[in-house]
Amino acid sequence: MPNFLIYKANIIRREEFNVTGKKTTIQSTWKMNIRAWKIWWKLCPRFFFSAGISSMVKALTPYVTIFLSAQIINELSGNQDVAVLAKWVILTLTYTSLCALLNSILKHWLNYEKSSAQSIDRQVYMKKMLDLDYEDIERQPIFDLYSQIIQTKYWSGWGIYKTLLFFEELVTAFFQILGGISLSVSLFAAKVPKGSELEPINHPLFAVGILMLLLLIAVLSPICKTMGDKYMTNYAKEARLGNRFFYFFGFMSHDKKRAADLRMYQQQENICHPRMAECTMFSAHSDIAKSAMGPMGLLHALSQGMSVILTGVVYLYVCLKAWAGAFGVGSVTQYIGAITQLFGGVSAFLTTVGAMQSNGEFLVSCFHFLDIPNRMYQGSLTTEKRSDRQYEVEFRDVSFRYPDTEQWALRHINLKFQIGKRLAVVGMNGSGKTTFIKLLCRLYDPTEGQIFLNEIDIRKYKYDDYINIFSVVFQDFQLLSLPLGENVAGAARYDSELAKSCLKNAGFETRFQSMPKGLDTYLYKDLDENGIQISGGEAQKIAIARALYKDAPFIILDEPTAALDPVAEAEIYSKFNDIVTDKTTVYISHRLSSCKFCDEIAVFHEGNVVQKGTHEELISDKTGKYYELWNAQAQYYNE
Ligand SMILES: Nc1ncnc2c1ncn2[C@@H]1O[C@H](COP(=O)(O)OP(=O)(O)OP(=O)(O)O)[C@@H](O)[C@H]1O
């Protein structure tokens, strides 16, 4: 099987979790639209006023023009009274200019509200992402669902935002129908004079027949359009794969981090081009292109054709009545205009209802995502604010499995942190060290067992309160493309002196002195062309400074010196006591010699804590894991 197909198969298997494609009933579609409108009403109520007013004015404007034009023609073909004619002409001109002005003001207002709503739309998802439990962010089905929502939004505009456009379209159609009815009712009441050879068309059944015919055409046209659009909607699922594919391979060359690999391994030529060539999803031979040339194009053409037929029937009926003497020539303009608008409104209404039905599938995904519950228990206790930093944390028989996995990452961990002491966590790759830290910081809850803070289960504390007692430097920490000071403080306003002293303690002083703008220097160039590029080690020092600035009772450093040069590393160790002061410290490192100064060392192996003690105690056990690791490293350094 070609590689590309394997990739496709993987994605499709993941679609088991995909809710797109689930059939929605008319009732459930309306319920979802109403729910979406309620959300929008809370977020941007002004949109509804602007859409309501501008749609009404936009829909009714043509009718008044139709009515006024009819009066002018009637006068021209009738009495030809100059004063009356002048009155209608002036009224028409004044009305047309005022309407043009009003419509343009209202359109401007509506566009403004629409663009505000568009940015709010993004914020709704952003807020949900931030509110999700951490473990859910890492879950592939949830990531798939989210990326599908975003891609569909950009691919075809479907989703929650679309419901606002439906509201606008429905209001427009409603007033269009209302205006049409009021101007065309008299058409059906107007009688052909007795004795005319066309007198049979006065029969009420004839009017009913014409009405039915017009209604049928007005209904068929949107049905054809909706059926045609369905091809596009169905293709959205496949397009999701195509979009991911194009985004990944198409934008690889835009990624600065990949620039070196791309060149060294000629990835653009060897990987991107062949992959892109394999993907025919958006080419002229794609399914969507074929259906555009075939059934989709045919259905859209039929829909257009129906509109033409509708206009033809209207002309025929109105002209027949006028020819037989039922009304004057001015009324011909009025009736043709009004009826065409009226049934245009009916078609527009049904087209919108059809589009709402198609959008229903995507709303299911949107609400499915927005309704993901927070399963992590949120306690209500506040953590004591203790100046003596007497926070005692204990793991009691804690075991943990990552969501959707069978393998235990941690098993039966019993560990008590001694207040103000330094605990080193060592072990081979994959032994569970980072997982242990993630549980400590409550990014995950234990699958079994409990973690206690001052003898109370950590789940009973308010989440934000609890995580505030930790300063962490994760292995994969991220800095922001913002000024250095803001990065250290994690806030836009901060104590400059404290930020400088933290940078100094983290070994960043020499580099800091070479920065003319000091704390105001932007990191990286994403937001400021004068931003500085920093090395991996420099970034690590800034991340340590950030942890120090937070000044939490616990400081956790996951491989804190991995990217530091020997001088910087020695500098950090020499003043480690000054850096961590009386904080309880957890220190993860692969470099065992750097753990010697810790009060206790916990050795992790295959998810278990297999040894605990000081360096001297552990090294004296020649059968232990620590001795084995120490020797392996010492041997390596001695060679
Ligand atoms: N998000 C995750 N989902 C599923 N399994 C995971 C996840 N993160 C880690 N694991 C698995 O859990 C185990 C422990 O990983 P962990 O990252 O805690 O190890 P570690 O000791 O910190 O390793 P290293 O020294 O390489 O950083 C590993 O088998 C890893 O594959």
The ligand as an SDF file (V2000), in Angstrom:
LIG
                    3D

 31 33  0  0  0  0  0  0  0  0999 V2000
    1.0890   12.0080   26.9600 N   0  0  0  0  0  0  0  0  0  0  0  0
    1.3930   10.7200   27.0750 C   0  0  0  0  0  0  0  0  0  0  0  0
    0.5380    9.7800   26.6560 N   0  0  0  0  0  0  0  0  0  0  0  0
    0.8200    8.4660   26.7670 C   0  0  0  0  0  0  0  0  0  0  0  0
    1.9560    7.9970   27.2940 N   0  0  0  0  0  0  0  0  0  0  0  0
    2.8620    8.8800   27.7230 C   0  0  0  0  0  0  0  0  0  0  0  0
    2.6420   10.2880   27.6290 C   0  0  0  0  0  0  0  0  0  0  0  0
    3.7120   10.9310   28.1300 N   0  0  0  0  0  0  0  0  0  0  0  0
    4.5730    9.9570   28.5300 C   0  0  0  0  0  0  0  0  0  0  0  0
    4.0640    8.7380   28.2840 N   0  0  0  0  0  0  0  0  0  0  0  0
    4.6650    7.4490   28.5980 C   0  0  0  0  0  0  0  0  0  0  0  0
    4.8440    7.3730   30.0150 O   0  0  0  0  0  0  0  0  0  0  0  0
    6.0960    6.8030   30.3490 C   0  0  0  0  0  0  0  0  0  0  0  0
    6.8810    7.7360   31.2780 C   0  0  0  0  0  0  0  0  0  0  0  0
    7.2070    8.9170   30.5490 O   0  0  0  0  0  0  0  0  0  0  0  0
    7.9360   10.1570   31.2290 P   0  0  0  0  0  0  0  0  0  0  0  0
    7.9110   11.2770   30.2490 O   0  0  0  0  0  0  0  0  0  0  0  0
    7.3640   10.4060   32.5490 O   0  0  0  0  0  0  0  0  0  0  0  0
    9.4120    9.5880   31.3800 O   0  0  0  0  0  0  0  0  0  0  0  0
   10.7250   10.3390   31.8440 P   0  0  0  0  0  0  0  0  0  0  0  0
   11.3230    9.4970   32.9060 O   0  0  0  0  0  0  0  0  0  0  0  0
   10.4470   11.7430   32.2010 O   0  0  0  0  0  0  0  0  0  0  0  0
   11.5900   10.2490   30.5190 O   0  0  0  0  0  0  0  0  0  0  0  0
   12.7730   11.1940   29.9790 P   0  0  0  0  0  0  0  0  0  0  0  0
   13.9480   10.9580   30.8290 O   0  0  0  0  0  0  0  0  0  0  0  0
   12.9850   10.6790   28.5840 O   0  0  0  0  0  0  0  0  0  0  0  0
   12.2530   12.5980   30.0160 O   0  0  0  0  0  0  0  0  0  0  0  0
    6.8080    6.5250   29.0380 C   0  0  0  0  0  0  0  0  0  0  0  0
    6.6310    5.1600   28.7230 O   0  0  0  0  0  0  0  0  0  0  0  0
    6.0670    7.3740   28.0120 C   0  0  0  0  0  0  0  0  0  0  0  0
    6.0370    6.7470   26.7540 O   0  0  0  0  0  0  0  0  0  0  0  0
  1  2  1  0
  2  3  1  0
  2  7  2  0
  3  4  2  0
  4  5  1  0
  5  6  2  0
  6  7  1  0
  6 10  1  0
  7  8  1  0
  8  9  2  0
  9 10  1  0
 10 11  1  0
 11 12  1  0
 11 30  1  0
 12 13  1  0
 13 14  1  0
 13 28  1  0
 14 15  1  0
 15 16  1  0
 16 17  2  0
 16 18  1  0
 16 19  1  0
 19 20  1  0
 20 21  2  0
 20 22  1  0
 20 23  1  0
 23 24  1  0
 24 25  2  0
 24 26  1  0
 24 27  1  0
 28 29  1  0
 28 30  1  0
 30 31  1  0
M  END
$$$$
